[in-house]
Amino acid sequence: MDVRRAAERYPGGDPAAGITSRHAFSFGPHYDPDNLRFGAVIACNEERLAPGAGFDEHPHSHTEIVTWVVEGELTHRDSTGHATVVRPGDVQRLSSAGGVRHAERNDADVPLVFVQTWLAPLSPGGDPAYEIVHGIADSTPYAVPEAGAMLHVRRLAAGERTAVPDAAYLYVHVARGEVRLAGEELGPGDAARVTGAADLEAVALTPAELLVWEMTG
């Protein structure tokens, strides 16, 4: 298990424009050849947008983009005609495939915090696709078959325990709170990269929210 702390994330965004980003993997000007991906995950970005701030329309291709809102609400628009507001508890996926453009903004009057995970598809190309699941339950994993991946959301009360999936590759991101995983204490923004995961359990030290990616490769 390889633990990466929140403080180790690469800083990004444009704080003067109300955008603060923290990147878990090599991203943009922060090129690190030893930190390009883990399993299918090629980016896990924590984004904080002030009211009125956002990312103007920009392109993506050959990437599965999954968004989880921690606080506030995210306004999404894309070139395939989708216009959606994403709130805490919702899972949004944009399959950029052969190419798509989108914009993401905080049109609310409160700060927005969201986590966005990018996954490499098993096969490039194809047609863009969009999906949102409102209020996903902890017991309902969200499949991204295009990347050979499954997202499990775990929202735990203090002292609560949960098994985490056995997997060839397991990426655990702490969205909020504190947990103990395989003897390691993890706080907000921390992540664990586990290869050959088997018989692992997470224990919440405080009320906590985990994003757990189960991947075949």
C-alpha positions as CSV (number, residue, x, y, z in Angstrom):
1,M,0.0,0.0,0.0
2,D,1.4,3.4,-1.1
3,V,-0.1,6.3,0.9
4,R,0.0,9.8,-0.7
5,R,-0.8,12.7,1.6
6,A,-2.9,15.7,0.7
7,A,0.1,18.0,1.3
8,E,2.0,16.1,-1.4
9,R,-0.5,17.0,-4.1
10,Y,0.7,19.3,-6.9
11,P,-0.9,22.8,-6.7
12,G,-2.8,24.2,-9.6
13,G,-5.7,26.3,-10.7
14,D,-5.8,30.0,-10.7
15,P,-6.4,31.3,-7.1
16,A,-6.7,34.9,-8.3
17,A,-9.8,33.7,-10.4
18,G,-11.2,31.8,-7.5
19,I,-9.9,28.3,-8.6
20,T,-7.7,26.2,-6.3
21,S,-6.7,22.8,-7.6
22,R,-4.7,19.9,-6.0
23,H,-3.5,17.1,-8.3
24,A,-2.7,13.6,-7.1
25,F,-0.9,12.6,-10.3
26,S,1.4,14.2,-12.8
27,F,-0.7,17.0,-14.3
28,G,-0.1,20.0,-16.6
29,P,3.2,21.7,-15.7
30,H,3.8,19.3,-12.9
31,Y,5.3,16.5,-14.9
32,D,6.4,13.5,-12.9
33,P,7.3,10.4,-15.0
34,D,7.0,8.2,-11.9
35,N,3.5,9.4,-11.1
36,L,1.5,9.1,-14.3
37,R,-1.2,6.7,-13.4
38,F,-2.3,3.9,-11.0
39,G,-4.4,1.2,-12.6
40,A,-6.8,3.0,-14.8
41,V,-6.6,6.3,-12.8
42,I,-4.6,9.0,-14.5
43,A,-5.9,12.0,-12.5
44,C,-7.6,12.6,-9.2
45,N,-8.1,16.4,-8.8
46,E,-9.5,18.2,-5.8
47,E,-11.1,21.4,-7.0
48,R,-12.3,24.4,-5.1
49,L,-14.3,27.1,-6.9
50,A,-15.4,30.4,-5.3
51,P,-18.9,31.6,-6.2
52,G,-19.0,32.7,-9.8
53,A,-15.7,30.9,-10.7
54,G,-15.2,28.1,-13.1
55,F,-13.6,26.4,-16.0
56,D,-14.6,27.8,-19.4
57,E,-15.4,25.4,-22.2
58,H,-12.4,23.2,-23.0
59,P,-11.8,19.9,-24.8
60,H,-11.2,16.3,-23.6
61,S,-10.7,13.1,-25.5
62,H,-10.1,9.4,-24.7
63,T,-10.8,9.9,-21.0
64,E,-13.6,8.8,-18.6
65,I,-14.2,11.7,-16.3
66,V,-16.1,11.0,-13.0
67,T,-17.1,13.9,-10.7
68,W,-18.1,13.8,-7.0
69,V,-19.3,17.0,-5.3
70,V,-18.3,17.3,-1.7
71,E,-19.8,20.7,-0.9
72,G,-21.9,23.2,-3.0
73,E,-23.2,22.5,-6.5
74,L,-21.5,22.2,-9.8
75,T,-23.0,23.5,-13.1
76,H,-22.0,21.3,-16.0
77,R,-22.5,22.0,-19.7
78,D,-21.1,20.1,-22.7
79,S,-21.0,20.0,-26.4
80,T,-23.4,17.1,-26.6
81,G,-26.2,19.3,-25.2
82,H,-26.2,18.3,-21.6
83,A,-26.7,21.0,-18.9
84,T,-26.8,19.7,-15.4
85,V,-26.4,20.8,-11.8
86,V,-24.4,18.2,-9.8
87,R,-24.9,18.1,-6.0
88,P,-23.5,16.1,-3.1
89,G,-24.5,12.5,-3.4
90,D,-24.6,12.6,-7.2
91,V,-22.2,10.7,-9.5
92,Q,-21.5,12.3,-12.8
93,R,-19.6,10.7,-15.7
94,L,-18.6,12.2,-19.0
95,S,-17.1,9.8,-21.4
96,S,-15.1,12.0,-23.7
97,A,-14.3,9.2,-26.2
98,G,-13.3,10.6,-29.6
99,G,-13.7,14.2,-28.4
100,V,-16.1,16.5,-26.4
101,R,-16.0,20.0,-24.9
102,H,-17.4,21.0,-21.6
103,A,-17.6,23.8,-19.0
104,E,-17.8,23.6,-15.3
105,R,-18.8,26.5,-13.0
106,N,-19.9,27.4,-9.6
107,D,-23.1,29.4,-10.3
108,A,-24.2,29.2,-6.6
109,D,-23.5,31.8,-3.9
110,V,-21.5,29.3,-1.7
111,P,-18.1,27.7,-2.2
112,L,-17.9,24.5,-4.3
113,V,-15.6,21.6,-3.5
114,F,-15.5,18.6,-5.8
115,V,-13.3,15.6,-6.6
116,Q,-12.8,14.7,-10.2
117,T,-11.2,11.3,-11.3
118,W,-10.0,10.7,-14.8
119,L,-9.6,7.1,-16.0
120,A,-8.0,5.8,-19.1
121,P,-10.4,3.8,-21.3
122,L,-9.6,0.2,-22.3
123,S,-10.1,1.2,-26.0
124,P,-9.7,4.8,-27.4
125,G,-12.2,6.5,-29.7
126,G,-16.0,6.1,-29.9
127,D,-18.8,8.5,-29.3
128,P,-19.0,10.8,-26.2
129,A,-21.6,9.8,-23.6
130,Y,-22.9,11.4,-20.4
131,E,-24.6,10.0,-17.3
132,I,-25.6,11.3,-13.9
133,V,-26.9,9.2,-11.0
134,H,-28.7,11.3,-8.4
135,G,-28.2,10.4,-4.7
136,I,-26.3,7.1,-5.2
137,A,-26.6,4.7,-2.3
138,D,-23.5,3.3,-0.5
139,S,-24.6,-0.2,-1.4
140,T,-24.8,0.6,-5.1
141,P,-21.4,0.5,-6.9
142,Y,-21.0,2.7,-10.0
143,A,-19.5,0.8,-12.9
144,V,-17.3,2.4,-15.6
145,P,-16.8,-0.7,-17.8
146,E,-15.0,1.4,-20.5
147,A,-12.1,1.7,-18.0
148,G,-12.5,-1.7,-16.2
149,A,-13.3,0.2,-13.0
150,M,-16.0,0.3,-10.3
151,L,-16.6,3.2,-7.9
152,H,-17.7,2.4,-4.3
153,V,-18.9,5.3,-2.2
154,R,-18.6,4.8,1.6
155,R,-20.2,7.3,4.0
156,L,-19.3,6.2,7.6
157,A,-20.3,7.3,11.1
158,A,-17.5,7.6,13.6
159,G,-16.4,4.1,14.7
160,E,-18.1,2.4,11.7
161,R,-16.3,-0.2,9.8
162,T,-16.5,-1.2,6.1
163,A,-14.9,-3.8,4.0
164,V,-13.2,-2.6,0.9
165,P,-13.2,-4.6,-2.3
166,D,-10.6,-7.2,-3.2
167,A,-9.0,-5.9,-6.4
168,A,-5.9,-6.0,-8.5
169,Y,-5.7,-2.2,-8.1
170,L,-7.6,-0.3,-5.4
171,Y,-7.5,3.5,-5.1
172,V,-9.0,5.0,-1.9
173,H,-9.5,8.7,-1.7
174,V,-10.7,10.4,1.6
175,A,-13.2,13.1,0.6
176,R,-13.8,14.1,4.2
177,G,-13.1,12.9,7.7
178,E,-10.5,10.5,9.0
179,V,-10.2,6.8,8.6
180,R,-7.8,4.0,9.4
181,L,-6.9,1.6,6.5
182,A,-4.5,-1.3,7.0
183,G,-3.0,0.5,10.0
184,E,-2.5,3.8,8.3
185,E,-4.5,6.9,9.4
186,L,-5.8,8.9,6.4
187,G,-7.3,12.4,6.5
188,P,-9.1,14.7,4.0
189,G,-7.3,14.6,0.7
190,D,-5.1,11.6,1.5
191,A,-5.2,8.6,-0.7
192,A,-4.0,5.0,-0.7
193,R,-2.9,3.0,-3.7
194,V,-3.2,-0.7,-3.1
195,T,-2.1,-3.5,-5.4
196,G,-3.4,-7.0,-4.9
197,A,-5.9,-5.7,-2.3
198,A,-7.4,-8.5,-0.2
199,D,-9.4,-8.7,3.1
200,L,-8.9,-4.9,3.8
201,E,-11.2,-3.0,6.1
202,A,-11.6,0.8,6.7
203,V,-12.5,2.2,10.1
204,A,-13.9,5.7,10.5
205,L,-12.2,7.7,13.2
206,T,-14.6,10.5,12.6
207,P,-17.6,10.8,10.3
208,A,-16.0,10.2,6.9
209,E,-16.6,9.9,3.2
210,L,-14.5,7.6,1.0
211,L,-14.3,7.2,-2.8
212,V,-13.0,3.7,-3.5
213,W,-12.0,2.7,-7.0
214,E,-11.8,-1.0,-7.7
215,M,-9.9,-1.7,-11.0
216,T,-8.9,-4.8,-13.0
217,G,-5.8,-3.1,-14.4
